[in-house]
Amino acid sequence: MTTVSLNVNGHAHQVQAEADTPLLWVIRDDIGLTGTKFGCGVAQCGACTVHLDGQPARSCVTPATAVGGRKVTTIEGLQSRAAKAVQQAWIEHDVVQCGYCQSGQIMSATALLEQNPKPSDTDIDHAMAGNICRCATYVRIRAAIHAAAGQLSA
Amino acid sequence: MHPLMHALREHTLEELQAQLAGTTATPARDAPAGVTRRALLASGAAGGLVVAIGWLPADAQAAAGQGAEGRAAKAALVPNQFVSVGTDNLVTIVCKHHEMGEGNTTGLATLVADELDADWSLVRTEYAPADAKRYANLAFGTMQGTGGSSAMSNSYLQYREAGATARAMLVAAAADAWKVPAGEIRTSDSVLTHASGQRATYGEMAAAAARQAVPAKPALKSPAQFALMGRDRSTPRVDSPSKCTGTAIYTGDVKLPGLLTAVIAFPPSFGAKMVSFDAAAARKVKGVTDVVAVPEGVAVVAKGTWAAMQGRRALKVTWDESAGASLDSEALLAQYREMAARPGTSFAKPAAAPAAPARTVEAIYEFPFLAHAPMEPQGCVAWLHDGQLETWAGHQFPTFDHMLAAKAAGLPLDKVRLHTLVSGGSFGRRANVWSDFTVAAVNVAVAIKGRAPVRLQYSREDDMSAGLYRPMMLHSLKVGLDGAGKVASWQHVVVGQSIMAGTPMAPMMVKDGVDPTSVEGVHPTSYDLPMMDGQVHDVALPVRPLWWRSVGNTHTAYVMETMMDRLARAAGQDPLAFRLALLEKNERATRTLKLVAEKSGFGKAMPPGSAQGIALHESFGTAVAQVADVTIKDGKVRVDKVWCAVDCGVAVNPDVIRAQMEGGIGFALGALYYSEIELKAGRPVQRNFDQYRSLRIYEMPAVEVFIAQSTASPTGVGEPGVPPLAPAVANAIARAGGPEVLRLPFARAGLVQA
């Protein structure tokens, strides 16, 4: 066990964790933020996506001890204008079905729009390829990202 | 209607309970009138809409208060177990169905809110407790559960009547207060008004309304009067905001004091038995509190999920895998091919001796085992305390889960309380007669003697390798055409595991040796094929089979609809015209097929390498026809667009219907491309998404959905979008000059980049 210092959603946390404990379980079990989901444990589905200094990362394979000083943002901590536009577009398009992957989808989409406010379909394909949705809400995810981009440029 | 519904509603809860308990008690067919579904149906037919009220005992209000959880029970006006109105002006709807993404929470709320004339923004929802007497799925008779795409169809009158009842009581209260005739009071957006200028919100009138008599038969709106149903975007999903902010609570998100996490070392192969285990290393993992044998395997319990997982990794278990050692999917398939050549149990007999065909078309189709792989791996929280058991999970079949959890805990039913949460998808997985993950969690709770609440968490690998698969299936067909290109004979043999055989459902479902879910879509079929000679072989395996979004139609639609194209080609006819000639007695299927053909311009010229394929399939009472626009480039398939026509009766929530068609198309396309669970030496080969590929965003076609206008009672939409997709794509590939694929998935034929 080591003491891990993390900045999650702007708050400092110190948790006791094994060196290999994935960030996902620290966020969920120790810090108690359950919006970030466990889907596969091997970075294949993207349900666990968080931001590290604004970059999307799969928290299920990121050791908490490897985060260092990078700022962790989870779905609960989304604040940016792009994030709000994404969440609003998601609601307006009723993207969700079961909803379990959608925290991760929204984190990936937000990171995309923060770096590329006017993404093409190909940009969306690349940015969102790591996020599986078994309900296959992909048509609406794409539409919502375009709508959020439109909102941001308005 | 799904055969499951036909069969289940003929049976009583007591019969079901006896089946689950493994006894063979005499079916309580002659229960007193008023408690059986049969009696209710009879009274409903004679006297109109008495379904919802018919379930309530005399003291309806007291009964409703008992079961409904949270807000609903505390509200001022609680006219029945489905709806309440609070003095805070909020309307709370108690949903008897499980929300796994298909939108039934929004749908049930819409049914009530429309009849109640409620302001949609003031509508709240919660989930019903396990109580089959008050929250039964009327399509299943006396069982509470969600499945068979039946949520809207079985609730359509019940939930509307519940809303109309509340409205009638509010109106009656206002009439009393204002001394005006009830018929002069108008309701809209949760407000009562009268021409005299009187006005009250529902919240203001709720307490007075509660003193009114509960009307026996409140009038229902005609479809033309619907304020919400069928109106696009009038009822945004009630679960969108929570699911877009990470605040929706799934099983894994439940917080309880001292909550422990358990993972189970499950058998590595089907039929394996635990011989012994050495827990020493597992116990040394920091955070591990218990290592205990349970019927499912060996449970490692810990403070924290990672500790539990690490404990399991350190655990040494010796398994006897001899029982399943010879289980191999390739060998099985070879066995199925041999069986298909032998006579089986008849499921369809030709009406007359078939004429000698001018030519025949033969094909053998092969379908793999499929895992459901919902995004949320299985799990359940179980808490034994104070002589009671509480569970939290995506309880899709609360009646089964309730009974089996009680049995595992050794407690009477009234000491077991289920909390049904939204789940991260199911596709059939969470509805099973073994209540596997619920019972396993209870077994762990019992094994640690109820010392703390415990959350059982499946890993993705646990979930995917647990069996409960769509069974491997084989169809062998020999179809004869006469000189005019008409079907003259149809020999059809189906081989595979029966989903129902050997389960408590079998006595209710299997008739004359035939499990209808093995052959639905072949028999019955949308087409007029009285010459069909159908036979089925059931196979018994240690791998448990289970319904997978659209059940038997997952394979029968592919067989029937690709065969239609093959026959049309053999007869030199257009595939649309060939189908329409066999659908002359099926007006709805004809309309749906023509609608999609018209919208997609089926038959139009396509660029080189591209083609359109068409398919129609009716399931769960709904007709869906799809046209797939497909391009083959460098030997690889791309589905560019899918056109989808659906006739599901009244479109309660048109946008939810569209979403289910879009999602069903993507779900089916991923399976068509990639999905397969192979068995080798009794073990499943594919255990996570790296090997069990799922459709990704860049593979999703554009989708356009056309919903038929209808005033007929609604039918299902959760499953029916799935079956036509695979054959529509396969037919397009063949028309584009690609191969005719008889063995799924496509990845086997190298048609997609796996």
HADDOCK unambig.tbl for C-alpha pairs under 7 A between the chains (distance, minus, plus):
assign (segid A and resid 21 and name CA) (segid B and resid 306 and name CA) 6.51 0.50 0.50
assign (segid A and resid 25 and name CA) (segid B and resid 305 and name CA) 6.72 0.50 0.50
assign (segid A and resid 25 and name CA) (segid B and resid 306 and name CA) 6.51 0.50 0.50
assign (segid A and resid 29 and name CA) (segid B and resid 304 and name CA) 5.99 0.50 0.50
assign (segid A and resid 34 and name CA) (segid B and resid 253 and name CA) 5.59 0.50 0.50
assign (segid A and resid 35 and name CA) (segid B and resid 246 and name CA) 3.90 0.50 0.50
assign (segid A and resid 35 and name CA) (segid B and resid 247 and name CA) 6.09 0.50 0.50
assign (segid A and resid 39 and name CA) (segid B and resid 375 and name CA) 5.87 0.50 0.50
assign (segid A and resid 39 and name CA) (segid B and resid 376 and name CA) 5.97 0.50 0.50
assign (segid A and resid 39 and name CA) (segid B and resid 377 and name CA) 6.65 0.50 0.50
assign (segid A and resid 39 and name CA) (segid B and resid 460 and name CA) 6.68 0.50 0.50
assign (segid A and resid 40 and name CA) (segid B and resid 460 and name CA) 5.06 0.50 0.50
assign (segid A and resid 40 and name CA) (segid B and resid 688 and name CA) 6.78 0.50 0.50
assign (segid A and resid 44 and name CA) (segid B and resid 689 and name CA) 6.08 0.50 0.50
assign (segid A and resid 44 and name CA) (segid B and resid 690 and name CA) 6.34 0.50 0.50
assign (segid A and resid 75 and name CA) (segid B and resid 245 and name CA) 6.22 0.50 0.50
assign (segid A and resid 75 and name CA) (segid B and resid 246 and name CA) 5.98 0.50 0.50
assign (segid A and resid 76 and name CA) (segid B and resid 245 and name CA) 6.45 0.50 0.50
assign (segid A and resid 76 and name CA) (segid B and resid 246 and name CA) 6.42 0.50 0.50
assign (segid A and resid 87 and name CA) (segid B and resid 244 and name CA) 6.04 0.50 0.50
assign (segid A and resid 90 and name CA) (segid B and resid 244 and name CA) 6.94 0.50 0.50
assign (segid A and resid 91 and name CA) (segid B and resid 240 and name CA) 5.60 0.50 0.50
assign (segid A and resid 91 and name CA) (segid B and resid 241 and name CA) 6.27 0.50 0.50
assign (segid A and resid 94 and name CA) (segid B and resid 236 and name CA) 6.86 0.50 0.50
assign (segid A and resid 94 and name CA) (segid B and resid 237 and name CA) 6.39 0.50 0.50
assign (segid A and resid 94 and name CA) (segid B and resid 240 and name CA) 6.19 0.50 0.50
assign (segid A and resid 96 and name CA) (segid B and resid 240 and name CA) 6.13 0.50 0.50
assign (segid A and resid 96 and name CA) (segid B and resid 243 and name CA) 6.97 0.50 0.50
assign (segid A and resid 97 and name CA) (segid B and resid 101 and name CA) 3.87 0.50 0.50
assign (segid A and resid 97 and name CA) (segid B and resid 102 and name CA) 6.09 0.50 0.50
assign (segid A and resid 97 and name CA) (segid B and resid 103 and name CA) 6.81 0.50 0.50
assign (segid A and resid 98 and name CA) (segid B and resid 100 and name CA) 5.07 0.50 0.50
assign (segid A and resid 98 and name CA) (segid B and resid 101 and name CA) 3.42 0.50 0.50
assign (segid A and resid 98 and name CA) (segid B and resid 423 and name CA) 6.52 0.50 0.50
assign (segid A and resid 98 and name CA) (segid B and resid 424 and name CA) 4.90 0.50 0.50
assign (segid A and resid 98 and name CA) (segid B and resid 425 and name CA) 5.26 0.50 0.50
assign (segid A and resid 99 and name CA) (segid B and resid 101 and name CA) 6.86 0.50 0.50
assign (segid A and resid 99 and name CA) (segid B and resid 243 and name CA) 5.31 0.50 0.50
assign (segid A and resid 99 and name CA) (segid B and resid 424 and name CA) 6.35 0.50 0.50
assign (segid A and resid 100 and name CA) (segid B and resid 375 and name CA) 6.27 0.50 0.50
assign (segid A and resid 100 and name CA) (segid B and resid 376 and name CA) 6.38 0.50 0.50
assign (segid A and resid 100 and name CA) (segid B and resid 424 and name CA) 4.80 0.50 0.50
assign (segid A and resid 101 and name CA) (segid B and resid 375 and name CA) 6.61 0.50 0.50
assign (segid A and resid 102 and name CA) (segid B and resid 243 and name CA) 6.83 0.50 0.50
assign (segid A and resid 102 and name CA) (segid B and resid 244 and name CA) 6.51 0.50 0.50
assign (segid A and resid 103 and name CA) (segid B and resid 244 and name CA) 6.46 0.50 0.50
assign (segid A and resid 103 and name CA) (segid B and resid 246 and name CA) 5.90 0.50 0.50
assign (segid A and resid 125 and name CA) (segid B and resid 697 and name CA) 6.20 0.50 0.50
assign (segid A and resid 125 and name CA) (segid B and resid 698 and name CA) 5.09 0.50 0.50
assign (segid A and resid 128 and name CA) (segid B and resid 697 and name CA) 6.78 0.50 0.50
assign (segid A and resid 129 and name CA) (segid B and resid 696 and name CA) 6.05 0.50 0.50
assign (segid A and resid 129 and name CA) (segid B and resid 697 and name CA) 5.99 0.50 0.50
assign (segid A and resid 129 and name CA) (segid B and resid 698 and name CA) 6.78 0.50 0.50
assign (segid A and resid 132 and name CA) (segid B and resid 694 and name CA) 7.00 0.50 0.50
assign (segid A and resid 132 and name CA) (segid B and resid 696 and name CA) 5.88 0.50 0.50
assign (segid A and resid 134 and name CA) (segid B and resid 374 and name CA) 6.20 0.50 0.50
assign (segid A and resid 134 and name CA) (segid B and resid 375 and name CA) 6.14 0.50 0.50
assign (segid A and resid 134 and name CA) (segid B and resid 667 and name CA) 6.45 0.50 0.50
assign (segid A and resid 135 and name CA) (segid B and resid 663 and name CA) 5.28 0.50 0.50
assign (segid A and resid 135 and name CA) (segid B and resid 667 and name CA) 6.41 0.50 0.50
assign (segid A and resid 136 and name CA) (segid B and resid 663 and name CA) 4.68 0.50 0.50
assign (segid A and resid 136 and name CA) (segid B and resid 666 and name CA) 5.07 0.50 0.50
assign (segid A and resid 136 and name CA) (segid B and resid 667 and name CA) 5.92 0.50 0.50
assign (segid A and resid 137 and name CA) (segid B and resid 663 and name CA) 5.76 0.50 0.50
assign (segid A and resid 138 and name CA) (segid B and resid 697 and name CA) 5.43 0.50 0.50
assign (segid A and resid 138 and name CA) (segid B and resid 700 and name CA) 6.57 0.50 0.50
assign (segid A and resid 139 and name CA) (segid B and resid 702 and name CA) 6.73 0.50 0.50
